[in-house]
Amino acid sequence: MNLNNDMPIAKERIVHLLELYSSREATDAEEQELFQWLNENDNQHTVSEHIHQLIQQFDRKELIPSVDWESLYQEILKKTYTKDIEPVVSRRMLWPRIAVAASIILILGIGVFYLLTSESSKPQIAAIDKQPELPVQNDIQPGTNGAILTLANGRKIVLDTAGNDTLVTQGGIKLLNHNGQLSYNHIPSVPSEEVLYNIMTTTRGRQYQLLLLDGTRVWLNASSSIKYPTTFTGKERTVEITGEAYFEVAHNASKPFNVVVNGMNIHVLGTHFNVNAYDDETTTRTTLLEGSVRVTKDNLSTMLVPGQQAQMNKKGELKVFNDADLQEVVAWKDGLFVMKKADIGSIMRQIARWYDVEIVYQGSIPPGRISGDIPRNMNLSEVLEVLELSGVHFTIEGKKVIVKP
């Protein structure tokens, strides 16, 4: 089959065939048509040019119905590549939720990433062919579960090396460490009225989970901390955090839950929300996923509904934004870097925290915005390799990442 301009392939037909195949509704003839098109086009350069033309014509606001592209891609791999075409992205597993034309390129075995610049409203695509694997001289493994627990008496326990066992008892409370989570449990028949404050701290390259005595679950991101009582007495439940944390608060109408962060108070009864309060970010962001919360700063107060995000800047000014991207906000908890028109600076700050590296720019921070998903369990060199498809270049020097325009 020829892919020159004399015989264009309608993008609608390709989209239709892929949707039928992914939903298991394709007839034998339609499936044969799809795989014949994929197999007969063994010239990657020609195919890339052709698909690029489709992308230029594609309406970015027009999104395809929900399709499990990863499963579809793996299934297609089993039926195609009868010639010498090897997939690039099977190792990287980069899955941007973008228009179907880019998904077609993924199926054809070409690595894809988008750079959304301010100079053009159309996506620019970068593609690379499969190259021989080369040993990486300087590489850094991804972060992992780990935290330091500081007890009320000042004793410190390194949780990632403490093992899966009961660590200590505090009054009538037993502290159990198990598979990346610290939990607090009542000891039967032992009173636990004494209020002791513990602090869990994660360094760069570490994250941990916490199950409080009331049943509230907390996910603590890298370079963060939470101060909390071993048992909640009185009329309210109050904790203090730095950095970033995701909360699933156990409902208790008679005892509201409060998060104190950067002089701001987040007041809830029972809900799911994320707080990003890193010092190197320009704003403290509270994003609500379920329930309702009230965010208060001095005399300013606002109530959030699901999907809203409250942002407080360094001056203490509070603003509310609707339609927050919830998946992007909590991606860290789910093991992903999710970037949707993210600037290079914000991406590199995430990388610095997770891989415990220093970011050094040669000149100013490169312009442009990037969209895409990258798993957080990849080595640093692999993440940077994918990001380089946007046109920015990186070098790892010890614990430094040099960013080059």
Buried (B, 14 or more C-beta within 10 A) or exposed (E): EEBEEEEEBEBEEBBBBBBBBBEEEBEEEBBEBBBEBBBEBBEBEEBBEBBBBBBEEBEEEEEBEEBEBEEBBEEBBEEBBEEEBEBBBEEBEBBBBBBBBBBBBBBBBBBBBBBBBEEEEEBBBBBBEBEEEEEBEEEBEBBEBBBBBBBBEEEEBEBBEBEEEEBBEBBBBBBBBEEBBBBBBBBEEEEBEBEBEBBBBBBBBBBBBBBBBBBBBBBBBBBBBBBBBBBBEEEEBBBBBBBBBBBBBBBBEEBBBBBEBBEBBBBBBBBBBBBBBBEEBEBBBBBBBEBBBBBBBEEBEBBBEBBBBBBBEEEEEBEBEEEBBBEBBBBBBEEBBBBBEBBBBBBBBBBBBBBBBEBEBEEEBBEBBBBBBBBBEBBBBBBBBBBBBBBBBBEBEEEEBBBEB
